[in-house]
């Protein structure tokens, strides 16, 4: 292997090492940010990501209940599913309203 080839190879290795180092630093910073989040922030993030799936599941359960359950149990099951959907919707609304309130409070404190 000639000297220029050795230098080029060393340069490629150094570049790869630099990229790996920056990836590790970025992952460490992301882990630090996640570790500093409060439980309510984590819950809000989880619900904002999965609420659509939960709502879809509840609607499917509701449809299943109306099609396959006997009439005596239908009212109770549908009432419970409706209660869960309503509660989930109110939780999502409070998350959205709470974020807006926190942003407004932060702006007021900066002024």
KERO-889081 format. One record per residue (C-alpha): residue in three letters; x, y, z. Coordinates in pm, 1 decimal, always signed. Last residue first. Layout:
BEGIN
GUSE    r        xx        yy        zz
GUSE  ALA         X         Y         Z
...
END
This chain:
BEGIN
GUSE    r        xx        yy        zz
GUSE  UNK   -4191.5   +3961.2   +2973.6
GUSE  UNK   -4028.7   +3615.6   +3014.2
GUSE  UNK   -4271.8   +3518.7   +3293.1
GUSE  UNK   -4568.6   +3605.9   +3073.0
GUSE  UNK   -4434.5   +3393.9   +2786.6
GUSE  UNK   -4385.1   +3097.6   +3020.1
GUSE  UNK   -4736.9   +3133.2   +3158.0
GUSE  UNK   -4876.8   +3138.1   +2805.1
GUSE  UNK   -4681.1   +2824.6   +2710.2
GUSE  UNK   -4798.2   +2644.9   +3025.1
GUSE  UNK   -5160.8   +2738.7   +2956.0
GUSE  UNK   -5134.3   +2613.2   +2597.2
GUSE  UNK   -4983.1   +2287.1   +2715.7
GUSE  UNK   -5258.8   +2244.5   +2973.4
GUSE  UNK   -5532.0   +2300.2   +2714.8
GUSE  UNK   -5390.1   +2027.2   +2490.4
GUSE  UNK   -5344.1   +1786.5   +2779.4
GUSE  UNK   -5686.2   +1873.4   +2919.5
GUSE  UNK   -5845.9   +1797.4   +2584.1
GUSE  UNK   -5666.1   +1462.4   +2563.7
GUSE  UNK   -5787.8   +1372.7   +2911.2
GUSE  UNK   -6141.0   +1476.4   +2815.8
GUSE  UNK   -6131.6   +1255.6   +2506.3
GUSE  UNK   -6002.2    +960.9   +2707.9
GUSE  UNK   -6279.9   +1005.8   +2961.4
GUSE  UNK   -6544.7   +1021.0   +2689.8
GUSE  UNK   -6407.2    +709.8   +2520.2
GUSE  UNK   -6394.1    +522.7   +2851.3
GUSE  UNK   -6749.5    +624.3   +2944.5
GUSE  UNK   -6878.9    +523.7   +2601.4
GUSE  UNK   -6717.9    +182.2   +2644.8
GUSE  UNK   -6880.8    +147.1   +2986.4
GUSE  UNK   -7222.1    +245.0   +2852.2
GUSE  UNK   -7187.0      +6.1   +2558.8
GUSE  UNK   -7106.7    -277.2   +2797.7
GUSE  UNK   -7396.2    -199.4   +3031.0
GUSE  UNK   -7654.1    -150.8   +2757.6
GUSE  UNK   -7553.0    -462.7   +2568.4
GUSE  UNK   -7563.1    -703.0   +2861.1
GUSE  UNK   -7934.9    -784.5   +2844.8
GUSE  UNK   -7947.7    -751.6   +2468.3
GUSE  UNK   -7709.0   -1040.9   +2415.8
GUSE  UNK   -7362.9    -957.4   +2285.3
GUSE  UNK   -7261.1   -1017.3   +1923.7
GUSE  UNK   -7340.5    -719.3   +1703.2
GUSE  UNK   -7371.6    -428.6   +1946.3
GUSE  UNK   -7076.6    -546.6   +2152.6
GUSE  UNK   -6855.1    -593.7   +1848.2
GUSE  UNK   -6941.0    -242.2   +1732.0
GUSE  UNK   -6853.2     -99.4   +2073.4
GUSE  UNK   -6533.4    -301.6   +2086.4
GUSE  UNK   -6437.8    -166.0   +1743.9
GUSE  UNK   -6512.5    +189.2   +1862.8
GUSE  UNK   -6297.2    +133.3   +2172.2
GUSE  UNK   -6009.0      -4.4   +1967.1
GUSE  UNK   -6025.7    +291.9   +1730.1
GUSE  UNK   -6018.1    +531.8   +2025.6
GUSE  UNK   -5715.1    +355.3   +2173.6
GUSE  UNK   -5534.0    +357.5   +1838.7
GUSE  UNK   -5602.8    +727.8   +1791.5
GUSE  UNK   -5489.4    +800.6   +2146.8
GUSE  UNK   -5150.3    +633.5   +2087.6
GUSE  UNK   -4913.1    +920.7   +2009.4
GUSE  UNK   -5086.4   +1204.1   +2194.5
GUSE  UNK   -5144.9    +965.8   +2482.5
GUSE  UNK   -4779.7    +870.9   +2511.7
GUSE  UNK   -4656.8   +1229.1   +2485.8
GUSE  UNK   -4908.2   +1349.4   +2743.5
GUSE  UNK   -4811.4   +1065.8   +2976.1
GUSE  UNK   -4442.7   +1151.2   +2939.9
GUSE  UNK   -4512.6   +1519.2   +3004.0
GUSE  UNK   -4723.4   +1431.3   +3308.1
GUSE  UNK   -4447.3   +1209.4   +3443.6
GUSE  UNK   -4192.0   +1487.4   +3414.9
GUSE  UNK   -3926.6   +1499.4   +3147.4
GUSE  UNK   -3562.7   +1532.4   +3261.4
GUSE  UNK   -3471.6   +1173.9   +3167.6
GUSE  UNK   -3599.0   +1225.7   +2812.6
GUSE  UNK   -3371.5   +1528.7   +2767.9
GUSE  UNK   -3073.0   +1335.6   +2902.5
GUSE  UNK   -3145.2   +1041.6   +2671.2
GUSE  UNK   -3157.0   +1281.3   +2375.1
GUSE  UNK   -2822.7   +1434.4   +2479.8
GUSE  UNK   -2665.5   +1090.3   +2507.7
GUSE  UNK   -2801.9    +988.3   +2167.4
GUSE  UNK   -2660.5   +1305.4   +2010.7
GUSE  UNK   -2319.1   +1249.3   +2171.3
GUSE  UNK   -2312.4    +887.6   +2051.3
GUSE  UNK   -2402.6    +996.5   +1698.4
GUSE  UNK   -2132.7   +1265.2   +1708.1
GUSE  UNK   -1870.5   +1009.1   +1810.0
GUSE  UNK   -1980.3    +770.3   +1535.9
GUSE  UNK   -1947.4   +1045.5   +1275.6
GUSE  UNK   -1602.8   +1141.5   +1405.2
GUSE  UNK   -1487.4    +777.8   +1397.1
GUSE  UNK   -1609.4    +745.4   +1040.0
GUSE  UNK   -1418.3   +1058.2    +940.6
GUSE  UNK   -1101.6    +937.6   +1113.8
GUSE  UNK   -1127.3    +600.7    +935.7
GUSE  UNK   -1171.7    +773.9    +600.6
GUSE  UNK    -871.2    +998.0    +667.8
GUSE  UNK    -660.3    +697.4    +768.1
GUSE  UNK    -756.1    +528.7    +440.4
GUSE  UNK    -659.3    +838.1    +243.5
GUSE  UNK    -328.3    +865.5    +427.2
GUSE  UNK    -250.6    +496.6    +365.0
GUSE  UNK    -342.4    +531.2      -2.6
GUSE  UNK    -114.3    +834.1     -32.3
GUSE  UNK    +174.2    +635.6    +127.7
GUSE  UNK    +143.8    +335.4     -99.6
GUSE  UNK      +0.0      +0.0      +0.0
END
